Amino acid sequence: MVDKLLLPFSLLSDPEGRVIKEWEVWTETDGGIAKPSIFAIGKDDSIRWAYIGRDFADRPTDEELFNSLRGGD
């Protein structure tokens, strides 16, 4: 996916659900599903920004995401 989209960063795939359970974004509703979540991880492995939505429709806008990574409002 990174090559297809020409992204300058890695994407995490979690087919067994280990990370979503460890990072507490797993929910038992709807038969078990992850809350919509975005974590921006820095080169030093710190979480630079996190967004955990309430439901499948609760997602940040692109502008919110990119502003947070730039250190904006």
N, C-alpha and C positions, 0 to 999 in steps of 0.2 A: 504494500500500500504506500509506503514512504516513497519508493521509486516511482510508482504510478502518479502520485500527486506532487512529486518533486519537493517533498518536505525537507527542510533543513534540520529536522529533529526526529527522534525515534518515537514510535507509538507502542504502547503496551497492549499485548493480547493476553487474556486471562481465561482460557477455555475451561480450566478446572475450578475457577472461582476462588482461588486461594487469596489473591490480593484484595478482592472486593470484600471478602469476609474479614480479613485482617485489618483493613482500613475502615471497617464499619459502614460500608455503603450497601451491604446486602440487606434485603428485606424479604420476609417470608410471604408477603402478600402476592397475589397473582401467581401462586405456584413457585415463588422464589425468583427474584430478579434483582438486579443491581439498580440503585437509584442513579439517575443520570448524573455523572460526576466527571469533573475535569481536575486533574492535578498537574501543575507545571513543576517539574523537578529540575533544580539547578545542577550545574556541573559538579557542585560539591555534595550532591545527593540531598540537599535540603528541599523542602516543599516551598517553592516561591509563591505559589498561589493555589488555592483550592476552592472549588465550587461543588456543592452537593445539593442537587435539586430535591424538591419534595415529591415529585412524580414525573412521569415520562415527558410531560410538556414543559416542565420547569428547567429551562436551560439559559445560560447567559447569552447575551448577544455577542457577535464577533467583536464589536467595539469594546464591550466590557472586558472580554478576555484579553485583547491586545493592549488595552490601556493598563490593565493590571500588570502585565508583563513588562511594560515600559516604565512602570512606577507612577503612572498617572492616577487620576481619581477613579 
